[in-house]
Amino acid sequence: MNSKPKYSCTVKEWIAQLLMLIPNLVKLLYRMISDNRVFVQEKVILLATVIYIFSPIDFVPDMIPVLGQVDDILLGTLVLKRFFNSVERSILLSHWDGNDNLLLTIDKILEIVRYILPKGVYDRIVNVHRPAA
């Protein structure tokens, strides 16, 4: 049998996937915001975060080198991780145009922020709590 396993790819394919990472991520978020299976609260949190990141008003002004960007990066990472956690993996993968393993790798990378922030802060932002129906 000549078929390659789904997880393997050539270096050229991997580079192409990395180059398409940002456009694919933007499409993923847009599609998920349009999806009725994603909770409205999660959509609002994501949109508010995007507005905050692009707003000139920050907790730490962007004029301060490095630190000015760190708050945007941390908040964006936390909210993206929360957003990924808020839906079933199958929904997330159904909207993703890139390699499935790349999306799972992104999710694991987002997990690293757990070790940068105090546990309570990470858990409060990332963990999605749903009231009992």
Backbone as a printed PyTorch tensor [residue, N CA C, xyz], in Angstrom:
tensor([[[  0.8410,  -1.1770,   0.0000],
         [  0.0000,   0.0000,   0.0000],
         [  0.8870,   1.2430,   0.0000]],

        [[  0.6570,   2.2100,  -0.8960],
         [  1.4770,   3.3990,  -1.0350],
         [  0.9430,   4.6140,  -0.3100]],

        [[ -0.1740,   4.5340,   0.3440],
         [ -0.7390,   5.7360,   0.9840],
         [  0.0570,   6.1030,   2.2290]],

        [[  0.3220,   7.4060,   2.3690],
         [  1.0370,   7.9200,   3.5300],
         [  0.0650,   8.0720,   4.6890]],

        [[  0.5470,   7.8990,   5.9220],
         [ -0.3190,   8.2000,   7.0630],
         [ -0.6950,   9.6760,   7.0380]],

        [[ -1.8540,  10.0040,   7.5860],
         [ -2.3600,  11.3720,   7.5500],
         [ -1.4260,  12.3650,   8.2350]],

        [[ -0.7100,  11.9230,   9.2500],
         [  0.1180,  12.8260,  10.0280],
         [  1.4640,  13.1420,   9.3980]],

        [[  1.8800,  12.4040,   8.3930],
         [  3.1920,  12.6680,   7.8110],
         [  3.0590,  13.6440,   6.6490]],

        [[  4.0910,  14.4720,   6.4890],
         [  4.1290,  15.3780,   5.3490],
         [  5.5860,  15.7300,   5.0770]],

        [[  5.8170,  16.1860,   3.8770],
         [  7.1670,  16.5640,   3.5020],
         [  7.5040,  17.9160,   4.1150]],

        [[  8.7680,  18.2700,   4.0820],
         [  9.2000,  19.5710,   4.5900],
         [  8.5220,  20.6850,   3.8060]],

        [[  8.4080,  20.5120,   2.5060],
         [  7.7620,  21.5100,   1.6550],
         [  6.2880,  21.7020,   2.0570]],

        [[  5.5850,  20.5960,   2.3120],
         [  4.1820,  20.6770,   2.7450],
         [  4.0750,  21.3550,   4.1110]],

        [[  5.0000,  21.0440,   5.0170],
         [  4.9960,  21.6350,   6.3570],
         [  5.2150,  23.1530,   6.2820]],

        [[  6.1430,  23.5890,   5.4500],
         [  6.3990,  25.0260,   5.2700],
         [  5.1680,  25.7110,   4.6920]],

        [[  4.5330,  25.0660,   3.7180],
         [  3.3080,  25.6310,   3.1340],
         [  2.2280,  25.7750,   4.2060]],

        [[  2.1050,  24.7820,   5.0780],
         [  1.1200,  24.8370,   6.1720],
         [  1.4360,  26.0010,   7.1210]],

        [[  2.7090,  26.1840,   7.4320],
         [  3.0990,  27.2770,   8.3370],
         [  2.8230,  28.6420,   7.7100]],

        [[  3.0680,  28.7640,   6.4000],
         [  2.8030,  30.0330,   5.7160],
         [  1.3050,  30.3560,   5.7060]],

        [[  0.4870,  29.3370,   5.6840],
         [ -0.9630,  29.5280,   5.6610],
         [ -1.5560,  29.5770,   7.0630]],

        [[ -0.7210,  29.4980,   8.0830],
         [ -1.2080,  29.4390,   9.4590],
         [ -2.1090,  30.6140,   9.8150]],

        [[ -1.6480,  31.8390,   9.6180],
         [ -2.4390,  33.0140,   9.9920],
         [ -3.7260,  33.0990,   9.1700]],

        [[ -3.6590,  32.9830,   7.8310],
         [ -4.9260,  33.0200,   7.0810],
         [ -5.8960,  31.9010,   7.4980]],

        [[ -5.3690,  30.7010,   7.7450],
         [ -6.2340,  29.5980,   8.1650],
         [ -6.8190,  29.8440,   9.5540]],

        [[ -6.0360,  30.4360,  10.4370],
         [ -6.5250,  30.7410,  11.7820],
         [ -7.6200,  31.8050,  11.7340]],

        [[ -7.4310,  32.8220,  10.9050],
         [ -8.4500,  33.8710,  10.7510],
         [ -9.7410,  33.2630,  10.1950]],

        [[ -9.6210,  32.4020,   9.1690],
         [-10.8070,  31.7440,   8.6030],
         [-11.4890,  30.8600,   9.6390]],

        [[-10.6950,  30.1480,  10.4220],
         [-11.2520,  29.2780,  11.4630],
         [-12.0860,  30.0820,  12.4560]],

        [[-11.5290,  31.1840,  12.9330],
         [-12.2350,  32.0040,  13.9190],
         [-13.4890,  32.6230,  13.3170]],

        [[-13.4010,  33.0930,  12.0870],
         [-14.5780,  33.6670,  11.4200],
         [-15.6830,  32.6100,  11.2770]],

        [[-15.3090,  31.4320,  10.8360],
         [-16.2970,  30.3640,  10.6550],
         [-16.9180,  29.9460,  11.9870]],

        [[-16.1010,  29.8920,  13.0280],
         [-16.6230,  29.4910,  14.3340],
         [-17.5420,  30.5560,  14.9170]],

        [[-17.2410,  31.8200,  14.6510],
         [-18.1220,  32.8890,  15.1240],
         [-19.4680,  32.7990,  14.4100]],

        [[-19.4640,  32.3010,  13.1880],
         [-20.7020,  32.1570,  12.4190],
         [-21.4510,  30.8640,  12.7440]],

        [[-20.8380,  29.9840,  13.5080],
         [-21.4150,  28.6630,  13.7980],
         [-22.3460,  28.7320,  15.0050]],

        [[-23.5720,  28.2380,  14.8510],
         [-24.5610,  28.2410,  15.9410],
         [-24.1970,  27.3160,  17.0890]],

        [[-23.2900,  26.3690,  16.8600],
         [-22.8980,  25.4320,  17.9130],
         [-21.9170,  26.0500,  18.9080]],

        [[-21.3840,  27.2190,  18.5820],
         [-20.4520,  27.9260,  19.4780],
         [-21.2760,  28.8730,  20.3390]],

        [[-21.0600,  28.8140,  21.6460],
         [-21.8090,  29.6340,  22.5820],
         [-21.5870,  31.1260,  22.3210]],

        [[-22.6510,  31.8900,  22.4270],
         [-22.6010,  33.3360,  22.1970],
         [-21.5940,  33.9960,  23.1400]],

        [[-21.5660,  33.5740,  24.3830],
         [-20.6250,  34.1470,  25.3610],
         [-19.1820,  34.0180,  24.8770]],

        [[-18.8380,  32.8840,  24.2820],
         [-17.4730,  32.6690,  23.7960],
         [-17.1730,  33.5730,  22.6060]],

        [[-18.1620,  33.7800,  21.7520],
         [-17.9960,  34.6750,  20.6100],
         [-17.7600,  36.1060,  21.0810]],

        [[-18.5100,  36.5300,  22.0900],
         [-18.3750,  37.8930,  22.6300],
         [-16.9910,  38.0790,  23.2460]],

        [[-16.5390,  37.0940,  24.0060],
         [-15.2110,  37.1760,  24.6300],
         [-14.1340,  37.2750,  23.5600]],

        [[-14.2440,  36.4760,  22.5110],
         [-13.2550,  36.5110,  21.4300],
         [-13.2520,  37.8610,  20.7310]],

        [[-14.4260,  38.3510,  20.3720],
         [-14.5060,  39.6450,  19.6800],
         [-14.0070,  40.7890,  20.5560]],

        [[-14.3380,  40.7720,  21.8400],
         [-13.8540,  41.8010,  22.7660],
         [-12.3290,  41.7650,  22.8650]],

        [[-11.7600,  40.5800,  22.8380],
         [-10.2990,  40.4430,  22.8990],
         [ -9.6460,  41.0000,  21.6450]],

        [[-10.2140,  40.7110,  20.4890],
         [ -9.6750,  41.2490,  19.2280],
         [ -9.7120,  42.7750,  19.2620]],

        [[-10.8270,  43.3280,  19.7240],
         [-10.9400,  44.7970,  19.8280],
         [ -9.8880,  45.3410,  20.7840]],

        [[ -9.7070,  44.6870,  21.9280],
         [ -8.7090,  45.1270,  22.9040],
         [ -7.3000,  45.1020,  22.3040]],

        [[ -6.9710,  44.0240,  21.6150],
         [ -5.6220,  43.8790,  21.0540],
         [ -5.3330,  44.9690,  20.0320]],

        [[ -6.3190,  45.3260,  19.2180],
         [ -6.0990,  46.3480,  18.2010],
         [ -6.3700,  47.7620,  18.6920]],

        [[ -6.8550,  47.8860,  19.9050],
         [ -7.1300,  49.2050,  20.4800],
         [ -5.8290,  49.8520,  20.9530]],

        [[ -5.7330,  51.1790,  20.8250],
         [ -4.5330,  51.8540,  21.3270],
         [ -4.5240,  51.9520,  22.8550]],

        [[ -5.6520,  51.6700,  23.4930],
         [ -5.7340,  51.7390,  24.9590],
         [ -5.5170,  50.3420,  25.5230]],

        [[ -4.4460,  50.1700,  26.2990],
         [ -4.0820,  48.8800,  26.8830],
         [ -3.7780,  49.0520,  28.3630]],

        [[ -3.7610,  47.9130,  29.0900],
         [ -3.3050,  47.9340,  30.4840],
         [ -1.8450,  48.3590,  30.5240]],

        [[ -1.0660,  47.7850,  29.6190],
         [  0.3380,  48.1670,  29.4610],
         [  0.4530,  48.7750,  28.0670]],

        [[  0.7270,  50.0830,  27.9680],
         [  0.7670,  50.7420,  26.6490],
         [  1.7710,  50.0890,  25.7030]],

        [[  1.3760,  49.9890,  24.4320],
         [  2.2370,  49.3630,  23.4250],
         [  3.5250,  50.1500,  23.1810]],

        [[  3.5710,  51.3910,  23.6450],
         [  4.7870,  52.1970,  23.4770],
         [  5.9340,  51.6680,  24.3320]],

        [[  5.6330,  50.9110,  25.3810],
         [  6.6770,  50.3300,  26.2240],
         [  7.2030,  49.0910,  25.5010]],

        [[  8.4760,  49.1180,  25.0990],
         [  9.0260,  47.9910,  24.3360],
         [  8.8640,  46.6670,  25.0840]],

        [[  8.5520,  45.6380,  24.3850],
         [  8.3570,  44.2630,  24.8320],
         [  7.1420,  44.1330,  25.7650]],

        [[  7.1590,  44.7850,  26.9050],
         [  6.0520,  44.6580,  27.8570],
         [  4.7280,  45.1140,  27.2550]],

        [[  4.7850,  46.1070,  26.3960],
         [  3.5720,  46.6170,  25.7760],
         [  2.8950,  45.5920,  24.8790]],

        [[  3.6700,  44.6790,  24.3530],
         [  3.1060,  43.6350,  23.4970],
         [  2.7800,  42.3660,  24.2790]],

        [[  3.4360,  42.1740,  25.4200],
         [  3.2450,  40.9490,  26.1930],
         [  1.8060,  40.8060,  26.6840]],

        [[  1.1890,  41.8840,  27.1480],
         [ -0.1890,  41.7500,  27.6410],
         [ -1.1320,  41.3610,  26.5050]],

        [[ -0.9140,  41.9090,  25.3140],
         [ -1.7450,  41.5390,  24.1620],
         [ -1.5480,  40.0610,  23.7960]],

        [[ -0.3050,  39.6260,  23.7790],
         [  0.0030,  38.2390,  23.4170],
         [ -0.5800,  37.2700,  24.4430]],

        [[ -0.3760,  37.5660,  25.7300],
         [ -0.9040,  36.6810,  26.7700],
         [ -2.4250,  36.6010,  26.7260]],

        [[ -3.0750,  37.7570,  26.6320],
         [ -4.5370,  37.7560,  26.5910],
         [ -5.0340,  37.0270,  25.3400]],

        [[ -4.4340,  37.3090,  24.2010],
         [ -4.8390,  36.6350,  22.9720],
         [ -4.6640,  35.1280,  23.0630]],

        [[ -3.5530,  34.6950,  23.6340],
         [ -3.2810,  33.2700,  23.7960],
         [ -4.3030,  32.6200,  24.7270]],

        [[ -4.5630,  33.2600,  25.8570],
         [ -5.5260,  32.7090,  26.8170],
         [ -6.9280,  32.5970,  26.2200]],

        [[ -7.3530,  33.6270,  25.5350],
         [ -8.7010,  33.6230,  24.9690],
         [ -8.7960,  32.6310,  23.8090]],

        [[ -7.7530,  32.5210,  23.0130],
         [ -7.7560,  31.5430,  21.9230],
         [ -7.8320,  30.1260,  22.4990]],

        [[ -7.0710,  29.8600,  23.5440],
         [ -7.1150,  28.5460,  24.2030],
         [ -8.5190,  28.2960,  24.7610]],

        [[ -9.1070,  29.2960,  25.3890],
         [-10.4670,  29.1700,  25.9210],
         [-11.4480,  28.8670,  24.7860]],

        [[-11.3000,  29.5990,  23.6840],
         [-12.1830,  29.4140,  22.5380],
         [-12.0600,  27.9920,  22.0050]],

        [[-10.8350,  27.4930,  21.8800],
         [-10.6160,  26.1180,  21.4310],
         [-11.2620,  25.1250,  22.3880]],

        [[-11.1900,  25.4060,  23.6950],
         [-11.7600,  24.5130,  24.7000],
         [-13.2840,  24.5650,  24.7350]],

        [[-13.8760,  25.6150,  24.2040],
         [-15.3220,  25.8180,  24.3430],
         [-16.1640,  24.9960,  23.3800]],

        [[-15.5300,  24.3830,  22.4000],
         [-16.2830,  23.5810,  21.4140],
         [-15.6880,  22.1770,  21.3330]],

        [[-16.4900,  21.2780,  20.8140],
         [-15.9980,  19.9270,  20.5940],
         [-14.8980,  19.9540,  19.5310]],

        [[-13.9460,  19.0870,  19.6870],
         [-12.8110,  19.0190,  18.7560],
         [-13.2900,  18.8180,  17.3170]],

        [[-14.3460,  18.0370,  17.1170],
         [-14.8440,  17.7780,  15.7590],
         [-15.3560,  19.0610,  15.0910]],

        [[-15.9660,  19.9450,  15.8700],
         [-16.4410,  21.2280,  15.3230],
         [-15.2420,  22.0740,  14.9120]],

        [[-14.2610,  22.1240,  15.7810],
         [-13.0470,  22.8940,  15.5030],
         [-12.3800,  22.3900,  14.2230]],

        [[-12.2250,  21.0870,  14.1090],
         [-11.5650,  20.5080,  12.9390],
         [-12.3920,  20.6690,  11.6660]],

        [[-13.7210,  20.7240,  11.7950],
         [-14.5570,  20.8770,  10.6050],
         [-14.3970,  22.2490,   9.9510]],

        [[-13.9460,  23.2320,  10.7200],
         [-13.7530,  24.5830,  10.1910],
         [-12.3010,  24.8790,   9.8150]],

        [[-11.3930,  23.9700,  10.1040],
         [ -9.9670,  24.1860,   9.8970],
         [ -9.5570,  23.7300,   8.5040]],

        [[ -8.8980,  24.5970,   7.7330],
         [ -8.4630,  24.2650,   6.3800],
         [ -7.0820,  23.6220,   6.3160]],

        [[ -6.3030,  23.7880,   7.3630],
         [ -4.9390,  23.2720,   7.3440],
         [ -4.8650,  21.8220,   7.7850]],

        [[ -3.6520,  21.3550,   7.9930],
         [ -3.3770,  20.0180,   8.4840],
         [ -3.9180,  19.9010,   9.9050]],

        [[ -4.6510,  18.8330,  10.1900],
         [ -5.2340,  18.6350,  11.5200],
         [ -4.1690,  18.6450,  12.6070]],

        [[ -3.0250,  18.0300,  12.3210],
         [ -1.9570,  17.9760,  13.3130],
         [ -1.3990,  19.3570,  13.6360]],

        [[ -1.4120,  20.2580,  12.6670],
         [ -0.9350,  21.6130,  12.9150],
         [ -1.8500,  22.3210,  13.9140]],

        [[ -3.1420,  22.1360,  13.7630],
         [ -4.0860,  22.7350,  14.7030],
         [ -3.9080,  22.1520,  16.1000]],

        [[ -3.6960,  20.8650,  16.1890],
         [ -3.4690,  20.2360,  17.4940],
         [ -2.1530,  20.7220,  18.1020]],

        [[ -1.1500,  20.9510,  17.2580],
         [  0.1250,  21.4900,  17.7340],
         [ -0.0620,  22.9090,  18.2670]],

        [[ -0.8510,  23.7130,  17.5640],
         [ -1.1470,  25.0710,  18.0290],
         [ -1.8020,  25.0090,  19.3990]],

        [[ -2.7470,  24.1090,  19.5610],
         [ -3.4440,  23.9510,  20.8360],
         [ -2.4600,  23.5950,  21.9490]],

        [[ -1.5090,  22.7270,  21.6640],
         [ -0.5030,  22.3530,  22.6660],
         [  0.4180,  23.5320,  22.9810]],

        [[  0.7620,  24.3150,  21.9740],
         [  1.6050,  25.4980,  22.1990],
         [  0.8670,  26.5100,  23.0760]],

        [[ -0.4260,  26.6820,  22.8110],
         [ -1.2170,  27.5990,  23.6300],
         [ -1.2340,  27.1640,  25.0930]],

        [[ -1.0990,  25.8770,  25.3200],
         [ -1.0920,  25.3270,  26.6760],
         [  0.1250,  25.8100,  27.4840]],

        [[  1.1920,  26.2110,  26.8030],
         [  2.4260,  26.6410,  27.4760],
         [  2.1750,  27.8320,  28.3910]],

        [[  1.2330,  28.6970,  28.0210],
         [  0.9600,  29.8830,  28.8260],
         [  0.5390,  29.4960,  30.2490]],

        [[  0.0900,  28.2580,  30.4250],
         [ -0.2690,  27.7490,  31.7600],
         [  0.9100,  27.8860,  32.7350]],

        [[  2.1120,  27.7450,  32.2160],
         [  3.3020,  27.7650,  33.0620],
         [  3.8640,  29.1700,  33.2620]],

        [[  3.3000,  30.1570,  32.5820],
         [  3.7610,  31.5360,  32.6960],
         [  2.9420,  32.3040,  33.7230]],

        [[  1.6700,  31.9820,  33.8080],
         [  0.7530,  32.7060,  34.6840],
         [  0.4440,  31.9140,  35.9420]],

        [[  0.0370,  32.6150,  37.0010],
         [ -0.4290,  31.8860,  38.1870],
         [ -1.6120,  30.9890,  37.8140]],

        [[ -1.6880,  29.8150,  38.4430],
         [ -2.7060,  28.8180,  38.1110],
         [ -4.1150,  29.3860,  38.1590]],

        [[ -4.4260,  30.1560,  39.1750],
         [ -5.7740,  30.7070,  39.3070],
         [ -6.1550,  31.6010,  38.1460]],

        [[ -5.2180,  32.4060,  37.6600],
         [ -5.4890,  33.3070,  36.5350],
         [ -5.7550,  32.4840,  35.2770]],

        [[ -4.8880,  31.5330,  35.0110],
         [ -5.0550,  30.6840,  33.8260],
         [ -6.4030,  29.9670,  33.8650]],

        [[ -6.6880,  29.3090,  34.9860],
         [ -7.9290,  28.5380,  35.1100],
         [ -9.1660,  29.4140,  34.9610]],

        [[ -9.1290,  30.5950,  35.5240],
         [-10.2830,  31.4860,  35.4570],
         [-10.6060,  31.9350,  34.0350]],

        [[ -9.5670,  32.1560,  33.2580],
         [ -9.7780,  32.6430,  31.8950],
         [-10.0250,  31.4970,  30.9190]],

        [[ -9.2450,  30.4580,  31.0130],
         [ -9.2680,  29.4070,  30.0000],
         [-10.3750,  28.3790,  30.2110]],

        [[-10.5890,  27.9700,  31.4330],
         [-11.5810,  26.9300,  31.6650],
         [-12.9890,  27.4600,  31.4440]],

        [[-13.7190,  26.7450,  30.6270],
         [-15.0780,  27.1400,  30.2650],
         [-16.0340,  26.4300,  31.2090]],

        [[-16.7630,  27.1990,  31.9960],
         [-17.7390,  26.6420,  32.9280],
         [-19.1330,  26.8640,  32.3850]],

        [[-19.8920,  25.8090,  32.2930],
         [-21.2610,  25.8840,  31.7850],
         [-22.2230,  25.5730,  32.9240]],

        [[-23.2410,  26.4080,  33.0850],
         [-24.2550,  26.0890,  34.0970],
         [-25.0040,  24.8140,  33.7000]],

        [[-25.4360,  24.0750,  34.6960],
         [-26.1980,  22.8550,  34.4170],
         [-27.5140,  23.2230,  33.7460]],

        [[-27.8550,  22.4690,  32.7060],
         [-29.0800,  22.7730,  31.9470],
         [-30.3060,  22.2000,  32.5940]]])
